[in-house]
Amino acid sequence: MRSFRFAAIFFLVAAAPIAVKAQILVDLKLDRGVYIAHEPIGAKLTIVNRAGRDLIFGDTNGRSWLDFSVTDSRGNLISPIQAARGARPVVIASGQTHQMRVVVNDVYPMGQIGSYRVRASVSFPQINRVFQSKSLTVQVAEGKPFWNQIVGVPPGYPGAGTYRVYELLTYFHGSRQKALYFRLKNNTTGRVLRTFSLGDYLSVRPPTHGIDSSNQLHVIHMTAPQQYYYTVVDLDGEVITREKYYEKKGSRPTLVTLSSGDIELRGGITEEEAKTPYERREFRRLSERPPGIPRI
């Protein structure tokens, strides 16, 4: 009888982790199946808690509770970046679903051209278990160079005295959709600092660009018929201006370099102006009439 009770208790203890494992679901969905090299590979991670109790996910002994398994086209494991920070702790109540945005290549270098297999791993130290998502395939390609320019970092900025490279690239997503990309590199080491899309791109009108007196890059490009994006990027690759413009009666938005070295955008109308009714744009109220003009 005693041996029977011991066997029953052992079965329940051994089965408990299996039951919990079966009731914690991990799902990973990539934003796209194809990225250009060094572009952030974004995804949505979903964790469903069906364990019947609240769960706490946090680092253990300096190891992050969230990790990824990344392999290249030959099946070789990609090593993580040593300085990468772990994910913040998460508490998921019983029966709840937790979703979060993740960038896979923030932790794993995936800059080489080719295909990769990616799988999310969630550690649950309370029962010494790891839960994994399904393995997904992502393709990393390279854009077509369109333009590049070396610029110096002026005094007063981090990295003053060094040089960086601005690049514009184009890439086809599918058979028809084309996008314009920005890339920032260290000119000395060739290290890519930032890569991201500036939006869809219609090649009917090539993008125009200019560098202002602070060595910031200004770009305007056509995204749809009579529609444009105006983007300003600083020396750290941060977007400081991003606005949508439209043509107006044949007037297209154009970059103009002033004698001071600053750059202005002239022509066209902003998105806010385009949404303003025609009467409000073209006609002023009587109360706005300049002084001295006689009434009719």
C-alpha positions as CSV (number, residue, x, y, z in Angstrom):
1,M,0.0,0.0,0.0
2,R,2.8,2.4,0.9
3,S,4.6,1.7,-2.3
4,F,1.4,2.4,-4.2
5,R,1.0,5.8,-2.6
6,F,4.6,6.7,-3.3
7,A,4.1,5.7,-7.0
8,A,0.9,7.8,-7.2
9,I,2.7,10.9,-5.7
10,F,5.6,10.5,-8.0
11,F,3.3,10.3,-11.0
12,L,1.5,13.5,-10.0
13,V,4.7,15.4,-9.5
14,A,6.2,14.2,-12.8
15,A,3.0,14.9,-14.7
16,A,2.6,18.5,-13.3
17,P,5.3,20.1,-15.5
18,I,3.9,18.2,-18.5
19,A,0.5,19.6,-17.8
20,V,1.8,23.1,-17.4
21,K,3.9,22.8,-20.6
22,A,0.9,21.7,-22.6
23,Q,-1.1,24.8,-21.3
24,I,1.5,27.5,-22.1
25,L,1.4,28.4,-25.8
26,V,4.1,30.4,-27.6
27,D,3.5,31.9,-31.1
28,L,5.8,34.0,-33.2
29,K,4.7,35.9,-36.3
30,L,7.2,37.8,-38.5
31,D,6.0,41.1,-39.9
32,R,7.3,40.0,-43.4
33,G,9.0,37.1,-44.9
34,V,11.8,39.2,-46.6
35,Y,14.0,42.0,-45.3
36,I,17.0,43.8,-46.6
37,A,20.3,43.3,-44.8
38,H,20.6,45.1,-41.4
39,E,16.9,46.1,-41.5
40,P,15.2,45.4,-38.1
41,I,13.4,42.0,-38.4
42,G,10.3,42.7,-36.4
43,A,7.8,40.1,-35.1
44,K,4.9,39.7,-32.7
45,L,5.4,37.3,-29.8
46,T,2.2,35.9,-28.2
47,I,2.2,33.9,-24.9
48,V,-1.1,32.3,-23.8
49,N,-1.3,31.3,-20.1
50,R,-3.6,28.2,-19.7
51,A,-1.8,26.8,-16.7
52,G,-4.6,27.7,-14.3
53,R,-2.5,30.1,-12.2
54,D,-0.6,33.4,-12.7
55,L,2.9,33.0,-14.2
56,I,6.0,35.2,-13.8
57,F,8.6,35.2,-16.5
58,G,11.9,36.8,-15.5
59,D,15.7,36.4,-15.9
60,T,17.4,33.7,-13.9
61,N,21.2,33.8,-13.1
62,G,21.7,36.6,-15.6
63,R,19.9,34.7,-18.4
64,S,17.0,36.2,-20.2
65,W,13.6,34.4,-20.0
66,L,13.1,35.2,-23.7
67,D,15.6,33.9,-26.3
68,F,15.6,32.8,-29.9
69,S,17.1,30.0,-31.9
70,V,18.5,31.2,-35.2
71,T,20.1,29.1,-37.8
72,D,21.5,30.0,-41.3
73,S,20.7,28.2,-44.6
74,R,23.3,25.6,-43.7
75,G,21.8,24.8,-40.4
76,N,24.5,26.5,-38.4
77,L,23.5,28.2,-35.1
78,I,24.0,31.9,-35.0
79,S,25.6,33.2,-31.8
80,P,23.9,36.0,-29.9
81,I,25.4,39.5,-29.5
82,Q,27.1,39.4,-26.1
83,A,26.1,43.0,-25.1
84,A,22.4,42.5,-26.0
85,R,20.0,43.3,-23.1
86,G,17.4,40.7,-22.0
87,A,13.6,41.2,-22.1
88,R,11.8,42.8,-19.2
89,P,10.1,40.6,-16.7
90,V,6.4,39.8,-17.5
91,V,3.5,38.6,-15.3
92,I,0.7,36.9,-17.1
93,A,-2.5,36.3,-15.2
94,S,-4.2,32.9,-15.4
95,G,-6.2,32.6,-18.7
96,Q,-4.6,35.8,-20.2
97,T,-2.7,36.4,-23.4
98,H,0.4,38.5,-23.5
99,Q,1.6,40.1,-26.8
100,M,4.8,42.0,-27.3
101,R,6.9,43.4,-30.2
102,V,10.3,41.9,-30.6
103,V,13.2,42.6,-33.0
104,V,15.1,39.3,-33.6
105,N,18.3,40.8,-35.0
106,D,18.7,43.1,-32.0
107,V,20.1,40.0,-30.3
108,Y,21.2,37.8,-33.2
109,P,23.3,39.2,-36.1
110,M,21.5,38.4,-39.4
111,G,23.3,40.7,-41.8
112,Q,24.5,38.1,-44.2
113,I,22.4,37.5,-47.4
114,G,20.5,34.3,-47.3
115,S,17.7,32.5,-45.5
116,Y,17.4,31.9,-41.7
117,R,15.2,29.8,-39.5
118,V,13.9,31.6,-36.4
119,R,12.2,30.2,-33.3
120,A,11.3,31.9,-30.0
121,S,12.1,30.2,-26.7
122,V,10.4,31.2,-23.4
123,S,12.0,29.9,-20.2
124,F,9.9,29.2,-17.1
125,P,12.4,28.6,-14.3
126,Q,9.7,27.6,-11.7
127,I,9.5,24.2,-13.4
128,N,12.8,24.3,-15.3
129,R,11.0,24.2,-18.7
130,V,11.4,26.0,-22.0
131,F,8.5,26.6,-24.3
132,Q,9.1,27.2,-28.0
133,S,7.2,28.6,-31.0
134,K,7.1,27.0,-34.4
135,S,10.2,27.5,-36.6
136,L,9.8,30.2,-39.2
137,T,11.8,31.1,-42.4
138,V,12.9,34.6,-43.1
139,Q,14.9,35.7,-46.2
140,V,17.5,38.5,-46.0
141,A,18.3,40.2,-49.3
142,E,20.2,43.3,-50.4
143,G,18.8,46.5,-51.8
144,K,20.0,48.1,-55.0
145,P,22.2,51.1,-54.3
146,F,20.7,54.4,-55.5
147,W,22.9,57.1,-53.9
148,N,25.6,57.5,-51.2
149,Q,27.5,60.4,-49.6
150,I,30.2,60.6,-46.9
151,V,29.6,63.3,-44.3
152,G,31.6,64.4,-41.3
153,V,30.3,64.6,-37.7
154,P,30.6,68.3,-36.7
155,P,32.0,69.5,-33.3
156,G,29.5,69.3,-30.5
157,Y,28.0,66.0,-31.7
158,P,28.9,62.5,-30.4
159,G,31.6,61.1,-32.5
160,A,32.8,64.5,-33.7
161,G,35.6,64.3,-36.2
162,T,34.6,60.9,-37.5
163,Y,32.9,60.2,-40.9
164,R,29.7,58.4,-41.7
165,V,28.0,57.3,-44.9
166,Y,24.4,58.1,-45.9
167,E,23.0,55.6,-48.4
168,L,19.7,55.3,-50.3
169,L,18.7,51.9,-51.6
170,T,15.7,50.5,-53.4
171,Y,14.1,47.1,-53.1
172,F,11.2,45.3,-54.7
173,H,8.8,43.6,-52.2
174,G,7.0,41.2,-54.5
175,S,6.7,41.8,-58.3
176,R,5.4,45.3,-58.2
177,Q,5.8,47.0,-54.8
178,K,9.0,48.9,-54.5
179,A,10.4,50.6,-51.4
180,L,13.1,53.2,-50.7
181,Y,15.5,52.5,-47.9
182,F,17.9,54.6,-45.8
183,R,21.2,53.2,-44.4
184,L,23.8,54.8,-42.2
185,K,27.3,53.3,-41.9
186,N,30.6,54.1,-40.1
187,N,32.9,55.2,-42.9
188,T,36.0,53.8,-41.2
189,T,34.9,50.4,-40.1
190,G,32.0,49.9,-42.6
191,R,29.8,48.9,-39.7
192,V,26.1,49.4,-40.5
193,L,24.5,51.6,-37.8
194,R,20.9,51.9,-39.0
195,T,18.8,50.6,-41.9
196,F,15.1,51.2,-42.4
197,S,12.4,51.8,-45.0
198,L,11.4,55.3,-46.0
199,G,8.2,53.9,-47.5
200,D,6.8,52.8,-50.8
201,Y,8.5,54.3,-53.9
202,L,7.2,55.1,-57.4
203,S,10.1,55.4,-59.8
204,V,8.1,57.7,-62.1
205,R,9.9,60.6,-60.3
206,P,13.3,59.8,-58.8
207,P,13.8,60.8,-55.1
208,T,15.5,64.1,-54.5
209,H,17.8,64.6,-51.6
210,G,20.1,67.2,-50.0
211,I,22.4,67.7,-47.0
212,D,21.9,70.8,-44.8
213,S,24.5,72.8,-42.9
214,S,24.2,70.4,-39.9
215,N,24.9,67.5,-42.2
216,Q,21.4,66.2,-41.8
217,L,19.9,64.3,-44.8
218,H,16.7,65.6,-46.4
219,V,14.8,63.2,-48.8
220,I,11.6,63.6,-50.7
221,H,10.2,60.7,-52.8
222,M,7.0,59.8,-54.5
223,T,5.0,57.1,-52.8
224,A,1.8,57.2,-54.8
225,P,0.4,59.3,-57.7
226,Q,0.6,63.0,-56.6
227,Q,1.7,61.8,-53.1
228,Y,5.1,62.2,-51.5
229,Y,7.0,61.6,-48.2
230,Y,9.4,64.2,-46.9
231,T,12.0,62.8,-44.4
232,V,14.8,64.3,-42.5
233,V,17.4,62.1,-40.8
234,D,20.2,63.1,-38.4
235,L,23.7,61.8,-38.1
236,D,22.6,59.1,-35.7
237,G,20.1,57.8,-38.2
238,E,17.2,59.1,-36.2
239,V,14.2,60.4,-38.1
240,I,13.5,64.0,-37.0
241,T,10.9,64.9,-39.6
242,R,8.5,62.8,-41.6
243,E,5.6,64.4,-43.4
244,K,3.3,63.6,-46.2
245,Y,2.8,66.0,-49.1
246,Y,0.6,66.2,-52.1
247,E,0.8,68.0,-55.5
248,K,-1.4,71.0,-55.9
249,K,-2.4,72.2,-59.4
250,G,0.9,71.0,-60.9
251,S,3.0,72.4,-58.0
252,R,5.2,69.5,-56.7
253,P,7.0,69.6,-53.4
254,T,10.7,70.4,-54.1
255,L,13.8,70.7,-51.9
256,V,15.6,74.1,-52.1
257,T,19.1,74.7,-50.7
258,L,19.4,78.2,-49.3
259,S,22.6,80.4,-49.3
260,S,22.9,79.6,-45.5
261,G,23.2,75.9,-46.3
262,D,19.8,75.2,-44.8
263,I,17.2,73.2,-46.9
264,E,13.6,74.2,-47.3
265,L,10.7,72.2,-48.9
266,R,8.7,74.4,-51.3
267,G,5.6,73.6,-53.3
268,G,2.8,71.2,-52.9
269,I,0.6,71.0,-49.8
270,T,0.8,69.1,-46.5
271,E,-1.5,66.3,-45.6
272,E,-3.2,68.6,-43.1
273,E,-3.8,71.2,-45.8
274,A,-5.0,68.5,-48.2
275,K,-7.7,67.5,-45.6
276,T,-8.8,71.1,-45.2
277,P,-11.9,71.9,-47.3
278,Y,-11.2,73.9,-50.4
279,E,-13.3,76.9,-49.2
280,R,-11.3,77.2,-46.0
281,R,-7.9,77.0,-47.9
282,E,-8.7,79.4,-50.7
283,F,-11.0,82.0,-49.1
284,R,-10.4,84.1,-45.9
285,R,-13.0,85.3,-43.5
286,L,-14.0,89.0,-43.5
287,S,-12.6,89.3,-40.0
288,E,-9.2,88.3,-41.5
289,R,-9.3,91.2,-44.0
290,P,-6.2,93.4,-43.7
291,P,-6.9,96.9,-42.2
292,G,-7.5,99.8,-44.7
293,I,-9.3,97.7,-47.4
294,P,-12.8,99.3,-48.0
295,R,-15.9,97.2,-47.6
296,I,-17.9,96.6,-50.7
